[in-house]
Amino acid sequence: SLIDASMGSDIFICECSAFEAEARYHLNWRTIERNLGRIGAKRILLTHMGPETLANRHAIHEQRVSLAEDGMALDLG
């Protein structure tokens, strides 16, 4: 259902609590990465990042993907 929700959107704000670890009701980067071709948003903003994701943030380097930061402001224009 997240794939359907992202279709045609300018930005898809998606939680990414872990990098590889699986947790019930949460997404990890590896799952998001596998589905990047199916996510129909122009941009993807990862939020709700836990320690594992933050420790591996250097490994997330997809052009459409940004990592949220405290106090971050986005230009949606």
PDB file of N, CA, C and O in Angstrom:
ATOM      1  N   SER A   1       0.811  -1.205   0.000  1.00  0.00           N
ATOM      2  CA  SER A   1       0.000   0.000   0.000  1.00  0.00           C
ATOM      3  C   SER A   1       0.853   1.267   0.000  1.00  0.00           C
ATOM      4  O   SER A   1       0.392   2.311  -0.461  1.00  0.00           O
ATOM      5  N   LEU A   2       2.080   1.200   0.504  1.00  0.00           N
ATOM      6  CA  LEU A   2       2.954   2.376   0.465  1.00  0.00           C
ATOM      7  C   LEU A   2       3.359   2.703  -0.963  1.00  0.00           C
ATOM      8  O   LEU A   2       3.547   3.870  -1.307  1.00  0.00           O
ATOM      9  N   ILE A   3       3.492   1.693  -1.780  1.00  0.00           N
ATOM     10  CA  ILE A   3       3.829   1.914  -3.191  1.00  0.00           C
ATOM     11  C   ILE A   3       2.699   2.704  -3.841  1.00  0.00           C
ATOM     12  O   ILE A   3       2.948   3.682  -4.546  1.00  0.00           O
ATOM     13  N   ASP A   4       1.465   2.286  -3.608  1.00  0.00           N
ATOM     14  CA  ASP A   4       0.302   2.990  -4.162  1.00  0.00           C
ATOM     15  C   ASP A   4       0.229   4.423  -3.637  1.00  0.00           C
ATOM     16  O   ASP A   4      -0.094   5.342  -4.389  1.00  0.00           O
ATOM     17  N   ALA A   5       0.524   4.615  -2.362  1.00  0.00           N
ATOM     18  CA  ALA A   5       0.441   5.947  -1.745  1.00  0.00           C
ATOM     19  C   ALA A   5       1.475   6.904  -2.330  1.00  0.00           C
ATOM     20  O   ALA A   5       1.255   8.115  -2.351  1.00  0.00           O
ATOM     21  N   SER A   6       2.580   6.382  -2.795  1.00  0.00           N
ATOM     22  CA  SER A   6       3.650   7.246  -3.304  1.00  0.00           C
ATOM     23  C   SER A   6       3.460   7.661  -4.761  1.00  0.00           C
ATOM     24  O   SER A   6       4.088   8.616  -5.215  1.00  0.00           O
ATOM     25  N   MET A   7       2.619   6.970  -5.483  1.00  0.00           N
ATOM     26  CA  MET A   7       2.461   7.220  -6.918  1.00  0.00           C
ATOM     27  C   MET A   7       2.067   8.663  -7.219  1.00  0.00           C
ATOM     28  O   MET A   7       1.086   9.176  -6.680  1.00  0.00           O
ATOM     29  N   GLY A   8       2.835   9.303  -8.077  1.00  0.00           N
ATOM     30  CA  GLY A   8       2.516  10.644  -8.538  1.00  0.00           C
ATOM     31  C   GLY A   8       2.826  11.757  -7.558  1.00  0.00           C
ATOM     32  O   GLY A   8       2.541  12.918  -7.853  1.00  0.00           O
ATOM     33  N   SER A   9       3.395  11.452  -6.408  1.00  0.00           N
ATOM     34  CA  SER A   9       3.673  12.505  -5.431  1.00  0.00           C
ATOM     35  C   SER A   9       5.018  13.172  -5.708  1.00  0.00           C
ATOM     36  O   SER A   9       5.926  12.569  -6.279  1.00  0.00           O
ATOM     37  N   ASP A  10       5.118  14.422  -5.290  1.00  0.00           N
ATOM     38  CA  ASP A  10       6.382  15.143  -5.430  1.00  0.00           C
ATOM     39  C   ASP A  10       7.405  14.640  -4.429  1.00  0.00           C
ATOM     40  O   ASP A  10       8.590  14.523  -4.739  1.00  0.00           O
ATOM     41  N   ILE A  11       6.931  14.339  -3.209  1.00  0.00           N
ATOM     42  CA  ILE A  11       7.834  13.839  -2.172  1.00  0.00           C
ATOM     43  C   ILE A  11       7.107  12.776  -1.350  1.00  0.00           C
ATOM     44  O   ILE A  11       5.941  12.935  -0.987  1.00  0.00           O
ATOM     45  N   PHE A  12       7.817  11.706  -1.070  1.00  0.00           N
ATOM     46  CA  PHE A  12       7.297  10.607  -0.258  1.00  0.00           C
ATOM     47  C   PHE A  12       8.107  10.584   1.025  1.00  0.00           C
ATOM     48  O   PHE A  12       9.295  10.262   1.007  1.00  0.00           O
ATOM     49  N   ILE A  13       7.468  10.924   2.140  1.00  0.00           N
ATOM     50  CA  ILE A  13       8.142  10.937   3.434  1.00  0.00           C
ATOM     51  C   ILE A  13       7.945   9.564   4.055  1.00  0.00           C
ATOM     52  O   ILE A  13       6.819   9.138   4.314  1.00  0.00           O
ATOM     53  N   CYS A  14       9.049   8.882   4.287  1.00  0.00           N
ATOM     54  CA  CYS A  14       9.004   7.472   4.669  1.00  0.00           C
ATOM     55  C   CYS A  14       9.901   7.205   5.869  1.00  0.00           C
ATOM     56  O   CYS A  14      11.055   7.634   5.898  1.00  0.00           O
ATOM     57  N   GLU A  15       9.380   6.508   6.840  1.00  0.00           N
ATOM     58  CA  GLU A  15      10.200   6.151   7.993  1.00  0.00           C
ATOM     59  C   GLU A  15      11.175   5.048   7.603  1.00  0.00           C
ATOM     60  O   GLU A  15      10.876   4.206   6.755  1.00  0.00           O
ATOM     61  N   CYS A  16      12.335   5.067   8.229  1.00  0.00           N
ATOM     62  CA  CYS A  16      13.389   4.095   7.930  1.00  0.00           C
ATOM     63  C   CYS A  16      14.120   3.795   9.238  1.00  0.00           C
ATOM     64  O   CYS A  16      15.246   4.245   9.450  1.00  0.00           O
ATOM     65  N   SER A  17      13.470   3.037  10.103  1.00  0.00           N
ATOM     66  CA  SER A  17      13.987   2.879  11.461  1.00  0.00           C
ATOM     67  C   SER A  17      15.266   2.059  11.546  1.00  0.00           C
ATOM     68  O   SER A  17      16.027   2.203  12.503  1.00  0.00           O
ATOM     69  N   ALA A  18      15.516   1.195  10.554  1.00  0.00           N
ATOM     70  CA  ALA A  18      16.722   0.369  10.588  1.00  0.00           C
ATOM     71  C   ALA A  18      17.366   0.337   9.208  1.00  0.00           C
ATOM     72  O   ALA A  18      16.743   0.704   8.212  1.00  0.00           O
ATOM     73  N   PHE A  19      18.597  -0.098   9.158  1.00  0.00           N
ATOM     74  CA  PHE A  19      19.302  -0.212   7.884  1.00  0.00           C
ATOM     75  C   PHE A  19      19.037  -1.583   7.269  1.00  0.00           C
ATOM     76  O   PHE A  19      18.613  -1.674   6.117  1.00  0.00           O
ATOM     77  N   GLU A  20      19.283  -2.643   8.026  1.00  0.00           N
ATOM     78  CA  GLU A  20      19.027  -4.009   7.554  1.00  0.00           C
ATOM     79  C   GLU A  20      18.102  -4.785   8.474  1.00  0.00           C
ATOM     80  O   GLU A  20      17.365  -5.659   8.018  1.00  0.00           O
ATOM     81  N   ALA A  21      18.131  -4.479   9.752  1.00  0.00           N
ATOM     82  CA  ALA A  21      17.345  -5.241  10.729  1.00  0.00           C
ATOM     83  C   ALA A  21      15.855  -5.135  10.418  1.00  0.00           C
ATOM     84  O   ALA A  21      15.365  -4.099   9.969  1.00  0.00           O
ATOM     85  N   GLU A  22      15.154  -6.232  10.668  1.00  0.00           N
ATOM     86  CA  GLU A  22      13.711  -6.268  10.456  1.00  0.00           C
ATOM     87  C   GLU A  22      13.007  -6.016  11.785  1.00  0.00           C
ATOM     88  O   GLU A  22      13.394  -6.565  12.817  1.00  0.00           O
ATOM     89  N   ALA A  23      11.977  -5.186  11.749  1.00  0.00           N
ATOM     90  CA  ALA A  23      11.170  -4.909  12.935  1.00  0.00           C
ATOM     91  C   ALA A  23       9.714  -4.818  12.496  1.00  0.00           C
ATOM     92  O   ALA A  23       9.398  -4.186  11.488  1.00  0.00           O
ATOM     93  N   ARG A  24       8.855  -5.435  13.240  1.00  0.00           N
ATOM     94  CA  ARG A  24       7.439  -5.446  12.909  1.00  0.00           C
ATOM     95  C   ARG A  24       6.902  -4.010  12.823  1.00  0.00           C
ATOM     96  O   ARG A  24       7.160  -3.188  13.702  1.00  0.00           O
ATOM     97  N   TYR A  25       6.163  -3.727  11.764  1.00  0.00           N
ATOM     98  CA  TYR A  25       5.520  -2.427  11.525  1.00  0.00           C
ATOM     99  C   TYR A  25       6.494  -1.297  11.194  1.00  0.00           C
ATOM    100  O   TYR A  25       6.110  -0.128  11.230  1.00  0.00           O
ATOM    101  N   HIS A  26       7.739  -1.623  10.874  1.00  0.00           N
ATOM    102  CA  HIS A  26       8.728  -0.607  10.509  1.00  0.00           C
ATOM    103  C   HIS A  26       9.444  -1.037   9.235  1.00  0.00           C
ATOM    104  O   HIS A  26       9.512  -2.223   8.912  1.00  0.00           O
ATOM    105  N   LEU A  27       9.974  -0.053   8.519  1.00  0.00           N
ATOM    106  CA  LEU A  27      10.740  -0.323   7.309  1.00  0.00           C
ATOM    107  C   LEU A  27      12.225  -0.200   7.586  1.00  0.00           C
ATOM    108  O   LEU A  27      12.649   0.493   8.511  1.00  0.00           O
ATOM    109  N   ASN A  28      13.007  -0.885   6.766  1.00  0.00           N
ATOM    110  CA  ASN A  28      14.449  -0.727   6.823  1.00  0.00           C
ATOM    111  C   ASN A  28      14.939  -0.269   5.449  1.00  0.00           C
ATOM    112  O   ASN A  28      14.215  -0.374   4.459  1.00  0.00           O
ATOM    113  N   TRP A  29      16.179   0.242   5.393  1.00  0.00           N
ATOM    114  CA  TRP A  29      16.703   0.768   4.145  1.00  0.00           C
ATOM    115  C   TRP A  29      16.738  -0.299   3.051  1.00  0.00           C
ATOM    116  O   TRP A  29      16.404  -0.006   1.903  1.00  0.00           O
ATOM    117  N   ARG A  30      17.129  -1.508   3.377  1.00  0.00           N
ATOM    118  CA  ARG A  30      17.246  -2.551   2.354  1.00  0.00           C
ATOM    119  C   ARG A  30      15.901  -2.813   1.671  1.00  0.00           C
ATOM    120  O   ARG A  30      15.865  -3.046   0.463  1.00  0.00           O
ATOM    121  N   THR A  31      14.809  -2.779   2.413  1.00  0.00           N
ATOM    122  CA  THR A  31      13.477  -2.963   1.820  1.00  0.00           C
ATOM    123  C   THR A  31      13.131  -1.778   0.927  1.00  0.00           C
ATOM    124  O   THR A  31      12.628  -1.958  -0.182  1.00  0.00           O
ATOM    125  N   ILE A  32      13.395  -0.582   1.403  1.00  0.00           N
ATOM    126  CA  ILE A  32      13.124   0.615   0.604  1.00  0.00           C
ATOM    127  C   ILE A  32      13.982   0.584  -0.659  1.00  0.00           C
ATOM    128  O   ILE A  32      13.488   0.847  -1.755  1.00  0.00           O
ATOM    129  N   GLU A  33      15.251   0.265  -0.506  1.00  0.00           N
ATOM    130  CA  GLU A  33      16.176   0.219  -1.637  1.00  0.00           C
ATOM    131  C   GLU A  33      15.703  -0.767  -2.712  1.00  0.00           C
ATOM    132  O   GLU A  33      15.742  -0.453  -3.902  1.00  0.00           O
ATOM    133  N   ARG A  34      15.261  -1.949  -2.296  1.00  0.00           N
ATOM    134  CA  ARG A  34      14.757  -2.953  -3.245  1.00  0.00           C
ATOM    135  C   ARG A  34      13.533  -2.466  -4.013  1.00  0.00           C
ATOM    136  O   ARG A  34      13.270  -2.928  -5.123  1.00  0.00           O
ATOM    137  N   ASN A  35      12.790  -1.542  -3.430  1.00  0.00           N
ATOM    138  CA  ASN A  35      11.544  -1.074  -4.030  1.00  0.00           C
ATOM    139  C   ASN A  35      11.628   0.316  -4.650  1.00  0.00           C
ATOM    140  O   ASN A  35      10.602   0.875  -5.038  1.00  0.00           O
ATOM    141  N   LEU A  36      12.817   0.879  -4.751  1.00  0.00           N
ATOM    142  CA  LEU A  36      12.959   2.232  -5.295  1.00  0.00           C
ATOM    143  C   LEU A  36      12.341   2.359  -6.685  1.00  0.00           C
ATOM    144  O   LEU A  36      11.742   3.389  -6.994  1.00  0.00           O
ATOM    145  N   GLY A  37      12.469   1.360  -7.507  1.00  0.00           N
ATOM    146  CA  GLY A  37      11.892   1.396  -8.845  1.00  0.00           C
ATOM    147  C   GLY A  37      10.380   1.398  -8.851  1.00  0.00           C
ATOM    148  O   GLY A  37       9.765   1.814  -9.833  1.00  0.00           O
ATOM    149  N   ARG A  38       9.776   0.943  -7.782  1.00  0.00           N
ATOM    150  CA  ARG A  38       8.315   0.885  -7.668  1.00  0.00           C
ATOM    151  C   ARG A  38       7.726   2.105  -6.974  1.00  0.00           C
ATOM    152  O   ARG A  38       6.532   2.376  -7.096  1.00  0.00           O
ATOM    153  N   ILE A  39       8.561   2.842  -6.245  1.00  0.00           N
ATOM    154  CA  ILE A  39       8.084   4.027  -5.532  1.00  0.00           C
ATOM    155  C   ILE A  39       7.975   5.161  -6.541  1.00  0.00           C
ATOM    156  O   ILE A  39       8.976   5.598  -7.109  1.00  0.00           O
ATOM    157  N   GLY A  40       6.756   5.631  -6.759  1.00  0.00           N
ATOM    158  CA  GLY A  40       6.484   6.576  -7.837  1.00  0.00           C
ATOM    159  C   GLY A  40       6.665   8.040  -7.504  1.00  0.00           C
ATOM    160  O   GLY A  40       6.250   8.896  -8.286  1.00  0.00           O
ATOM    161  N   ALA A  41       7.259   8.353  -6.391  1.00  0.00           N
ATOM    162  CA  ALA A  41       7.479   9.760  -6.016  1.00  0.00           C
ATOM    163  C   ALA A  41       8.736  10.303  -6.677  1.00  0.00           C
ATOM    164  O   ALA A  41       9.673   9.558  -6.965  1.00  0.00           O
ATOM    165  N   LYS A  42       8.743  11.616  -6.915  1.00  0.00           N
ATOM    166  CA  LYS A  42       9.925  12.261  -7.489  1.00  0.00           C
ATOM    167  C   LYS A  42      11.089  12.250  -6.501  1.00  0.00           C
ATOM    168  O   LYS A  42      12.242  12.057  -6.886  1.00  0.00           O
ATOM    169  N   ARG A  43      10.768  12.460  -5.213  1.00  0.00           N
ATOM    170  CA  ARG A  43      11.780  12.490  -4.161  1.00  0.00           C
ATOM    171  C   ARG A  43      11.305  11.651  -2.987  1.00  0.00           C
ATOM    172  O   ARG A  43      10.104  11.489  -2.769  1.00  0.00           O
ATOM    173  N   ILE A  44      12.258  11.121  -2.237  1.00  0.00           N
ATOM    174  CA  ILE A  44      11.961  10.315  -1.056  1.00  0.00           C
ATOM    175  C   ILE A  44      12.750  10.903   0.109  1.00  0.00           C
ATOM    176  O   ILE A  44      13.960  11.104   0.010  1.00  0.00           O
ATOM    177  N   LEU A  45      12.062  11.174   1.205  1.00  0.00           N
ATOM    178  CA  LEU A  45      12.707  11.706   2.402  1.00  0.00           C
ATOM    179  C   LEU A  45      12.583  10.670   3.508  1.00  0.00           C
ATOM    180  O   LEU A  45      11.476  10.324   3.921  1.00  0.00           O
ATOM    181  N   LEU A  46      13.710  10.179   3.984  1.00  0.00           N
ATOM    182  CA  LEU A  46      13.716   9.184   5.051  1.00  0.00           C
ATOM    183  C   LEU A  46      13.701   9.876   6.407  1.00  0.00           C
ATOM    184  O   LEU A  46      14.466  10.809   6.654  1.00  0.00           O
ATOM    185  N   THR A  47      12.818   9.405   7.276  1.00  0.00           N
ATOM    186  CA  THR A  47      12.691   9.952   8.626  1.00  0.00           C
ATOM    187  C   THR A  47      12.684   8.805   9.634  1.00  0.00           C
ATOM    188  O   THR A  47      12.770   7.638   9.251  1.00  0.00           O
ATOM    189  N   HIS A  48      12.583   9.134  10.909  1.00  0.00           N
ATOM    190  CA  HIS A  48      12.453   8.149  11.985  1.00  0.00           C
ATOM    191  C   HIS A  48      13.593   7.131  11.914  1.00  0.00           C
ATOM    192  O   HIS A  48      13.384   5.927  12.062  1.00  0.00           O
ATOM    193  N   MET A  49      14.798   7.644  11.683  1.00  0.00           N
ATOM    194  CA  MET A  49      15.957   6.780  11.536  1.00  0.00           C
ATOM    195  C   MET A  49      16.536   6.422  12.897  1.00  0.00           C
ATOM    196  O   MET A  49      16.807   7.290  13.727  1.00  0.00           O
ATOM    197  N   GLY A  50      16.716   5.137  13.101  1.00  0.00           N
ATOM    198  CA  GLY A  50      17.288   4.646  14.344  1.00  0.00           C
ATOM    199  C   GLY A  50      18.799   4.581  14.264  1.00  0.00           C
ATOM    200  O   GLY A  50      19.384   4.946  13.244  1.00  0.00           O
ATOM    201  N   PRO A  51      19.440   4.119  15.330  1.00  0.00           N
ATOM    202  CA  PRO A  51      20.908   4.080  15.389  1.00  0.00           C
ATOM    203  C   PRO A  51      21.559   3.306  14.242  1.00  0.00           C
ATOM    204  O   PRO A  51      22.602   3.718  13.735  1.00  0.00           O
ATOM    205  N   GLU A  52      20.956   2.191  13.830  1.00  0.00           N
ATOM    206  CA  GLU A  52      21.547   1.394  12.751  1.00  0.00           C
ATOM    207  C   GLU A  52      21.541   2.161  11.425  1.00  0.00           C
ATOM    208  O   GLU A  52      22.523   2.132  10.683  1.00  0.00           O
ATOM    209  N   THR A  53      20.439   2.842  11.133  1.00  0.00           N
ATOM    210  CA  THR A  53      20.364   3.635   9.901  1.00  0.00           C
ATOM    211  C   THR A  53      21.339   4.803   9.963  1.00  0.00           C
ATOM    212  O   THR A  53      22.062   5.064   9.001  1.00  0.00           O
ATOM    213  N   LEU A  54      21.360   5.498  11.080  1.00  0.00           N
ATOM    214  CA  LEU A  54      22.259   6.647  11.214  1.00  0.00           C
ATOM    215  C   LEU A  54      23.723   6.234  11.086  1.00  0.00           C
ATOM    216  O   LEU A  54      24.522   6.968  10.505  1.00  0.00           O
ATOM    217  N   ALA A  55      24.079   5.081  11.616  1.00  0.00           N
ATOM    218  CA  ALA A  55      25.458   4.597  11.531  1.00  0.00           C
ATOM    219  C   ALA A  55      25.843   4.228  10.098  1.00  0.00           C
ATOM    220  O   ALA A  55      27.026   4.200   9.758  1.00  0.00           O
ATOM    221  N   ASN A  56      24.848   3.945   9.264  1.00  0.00           N
ATOM    222  CA  ASN A  56      25.101   3.544   7.876  1.00  0.00           C
ATOM    223  C   ASN A  56      24.638   4.588   6.870  1.00  0.00           C
ATOM    224  O   ASN A  56      24.506   4.281   5.685  1.00  0.00           O
ATOM    225  N   ARG A  57      24.393   5.799   7.312  1.00  0.00           N
ATOM    226  CA  ARG A  57      23.870   6.837   6.419  1.00  0.00           C
ATOM    227  C   ARG A  57      24.775   7.080   5.220  1.00  0.00           C
ATOM    228  O   ARG A  57      24.289   7.460   4.155  1.00  0.00           O
ATOM    229  N   HIS A  58      26.067   6.871   5.366  1.00  0.00           N
ATOM    230  CA  HIS A  58      27.019   7.042   4.254  1.00  0.00           C
ATOM    231  C   HIS A  58      26.760   6.063   3.107  1.00  0.00           C
ATOM    232  O   HIS A  58      27.179   6.317   1.978  1.00  0.00           O
ATOM    233  N   ALA A  59      26.082   4.960   3.377  1.00  0.00           N
ATOM    234  CA  ALA A  59      25.810   3.934   2.367  1.00  0.00           C
ATOM    235  C   ALA A  59      24.518   4.203   1.589  1.00  0.00           C
ATOM    236  O   ALA A  59      24.195   3.480   0.647  1.00  0.00           O
ATOM    237  N   ILE A  60      23.792   5.233   1.983  1.00  0.00           N
ATOM    238  CA  ILE A  60      22.547   5.593   1.294  1.00  0.00           C
ATOM    239  C   ILE A  60      22.867   6.754   0.365  1.00  0.00           C
ATOM    240  O   ILE A  60      22.976   7.899   0.802  1.00  0.00           O
ATOM    241  N   HIS A  61      23.014   6.453  -0.906  1.00  0.00           N
ATOM    242  CA  HIS A  61      23.408   7.496  -1.856  1.00  0.00           C
ATOM    243  C   HIS A  61      22.632   7.386  -3.160  1.00  0.00           C
ATOM    244  O   HIS A  61      23.214   7.386  -4.244  1.00  0.00           O
ATOM    245  N   GLU A  62      21.329   7.294  -3.044  1.00  0.00           N
ATOM    246  CA  GLU A  62      20.450   7.312  -4.211  1.00  0.00           C
ATOM    247  C   GLU A  62      20.087   8.765  -4.513  1.00  0.00           C
ATOM    248  O   GLU A  62      19.856   9.548  -3.591  1.00  0.00           O
ATOM    249  N   GLN A  63      20.035   9.125  -5.770  1.00  0.00           N
ATOM    250  CA  GLN A  63      19.799  10.517  -6.168  1.00  0.00           C
ATOM    251  C   GLN A  63      18.473  11.059  -5.650  1.00  0.00           C
ATOM    252  O   GLN A  63      18.411  12.221  -5.249  1.00  0.00           O
ATOM    253  N   ARG A  64      17.406  10.254  -5.644  1.00  0.00           N
ATOM    254  CA  ARG A  64      16.079  10.733  -5.216  1.00  0.00           C
ATOM    255  C   ARG A  64      15.893  10.724  -3.709  1.00  0.00           C
ATOM    256  O   ARG A  64      14.890  11.238  -3.215  1.00  0.00           O
ATOM    257  N   VAL A  65      16.826  10.159  -2.974  1.00  0.00           N
ATOM    258  CA  VAL A  65      16.649   9.944  -1.535  1.00  0.00           C
ATOM    259  C   VAL A  65      17.435  10.966  -0.725  1.00  0.00           C
ATOM    260  O   VAL A  65      18.622  11.191  -0.960  1.00  0.00           O
ATOM    261  N   SER A  66      16.742  11.584   0.239  1.00  0.00           N
ATOM    262  CA  SER A  66      17.368  12.488   1.208  1.00  0.00           C
ATOM    263  C   SER A  66      17.100  11.954   2.602  1.00  0.00           C
ATOM    264  O   SER A  66      16.113  11.255   2.831  1.00  0.00           O
ATOM    265  N   LEU A  67      17.978  12.286   3.525  1.00  0.00           N
ATOM    266  CA  LEU A  67      17.806  11.890   4.915  1.00  0.00           C
ATOM    267  C   LEU A  67      17.417  13.115   5.730  1.00  0.00           C
ATOM    268  O   LEU A  67      18.097  14.140   5.680  1.00  0.00           O
ATOM    269  N   ALA A  68      16.336  13.011   6.473  1.00  0.00           N
ATOM    270  CA  ALA A  68      15.862  14.123   7.286  1.00  0.00           C
ATOM    271  C   ALA A  68      16.857  14.429   8.404  1.00  0.00           C
ATOM    272  O   ALA A  68      17.548  13.543   8.905  1.00  0.00           O
ATOM    273  N   GLU A  69      16.910  15.687   8.774  1.00  0.00           N
ATOM    274  CA  GLU A  69      17.738  16.139   9.884  1.00  0.00           C
ATOM    275  C   GLU A  69      16.924  17.091  10.735  1.00  0.00           C
ATOM    276  O   GLU A  69      16.019  17.753  10.227  1.00  0.00           O
ATOM    277  N   ASP A  70      17.229  17.171  12.020  1.00  0.00           N
ATOM    278  CA  ASP A  70      16.538  18.096  12.895  1.00  0.00           C
ATOM    279  C   ASP A  70      16.648  19.513  12.337  1.00  0.00           C
ATOM    280  O   ASP A  70      17.736  19.952  11.963  1.00  0.00           O
ATOM    281  N   GLY A  71      15.533  20.222  12.281  1.00  0.00           N
ATOM    282  CA  GLY A  71      15.497  21.594  11.820  1.00  0.00           C
ATOM    283  C   GLY A  71      15.539  21.740  10.299  1.00  0.00           C
ATOM    284  O   GLY A  71      15.633  22.855   9.786  1.00  0.00           O
ATOM    285  N   MET A  72      15.472  20.643   9.591  1.00  0.00           N
ATOM    286  CA  MET A  72      15.552  20.672   8.129  1.00  0.00           C
ATOM    287  C   MET A  72      14.350  21.380   7.528  1.00  0.00           C
ATOM    288  O   MET A  72      13.225  21.200   7.993  1.00  0.00           O
ATOM    289  N   ALA A  73      14.581  22.183   6.498  1.00  0.00           N
ATOM    290  CA  ALA A  73      13.511  22.824   5.749  1.00  0.00           C
ATOM    291  C   ALA A  73      13.638  22.401   4.290  1.00  0.00           C
ATOM    292  O   ALA A  73      14.744  22.337   3.754  1.00  0.00           O
ATOM    293  N   LEU A  74      12.519  22.114   3.652  1.00  0.00           N
ATOM    294  CA  LEU A  74      12.523  21.659   2.262  1.00  0.00           C
ATOM    295  C   LEU A  74      11.852  22.691   1.367  1.00  0.00           C
ATOM    296  O   LEU A  74      10.851  23.305   1.737  1.00  0.00           O
ATOM    297  N   ASP A  75      12.418  22.863   0.199  1.00  0.00           N
ATOM    298  CA  ASP A  75      11.802  23.696  -0.826  1.00  0.00           C
ATOM    299  C   ASP A  75      11.050  22.736  -1.752  1.00  0.00           C
ATOM    300  O   ASP A  75      11.671  21.953  -2.471  1.00  0.00           O
ATOM    301  N   LEU A  76       9.740  22.796  -1.736  1.00  0.00           N
ATOM    302  CA  LEU A  76       8.934  21.889  -2.534  1.00  0.00           C
ATOM    303  C   LEU A  76       8.549  22.480  -3.876  1.00  0.00           C
ATOM    304  O   LEU A  76       7.794  21.869  -4.632  1.00  0.00           O
ATOM    305  N   GLY A  77       9.056  23.650  -4.174  1.00  0.00           N
ATOM    306  CA  GLY A  77       8.720  24.338  -5.430  1.00  0.00           C
ATOM    307  C   GLY A  77       9.460  23.801  -6.618  1.00  0.00           C
ATOM    308  O   GLY A  77       9.273  24.287  -7.733  1.00  0.00           O
TER     309      GLY A  77
END
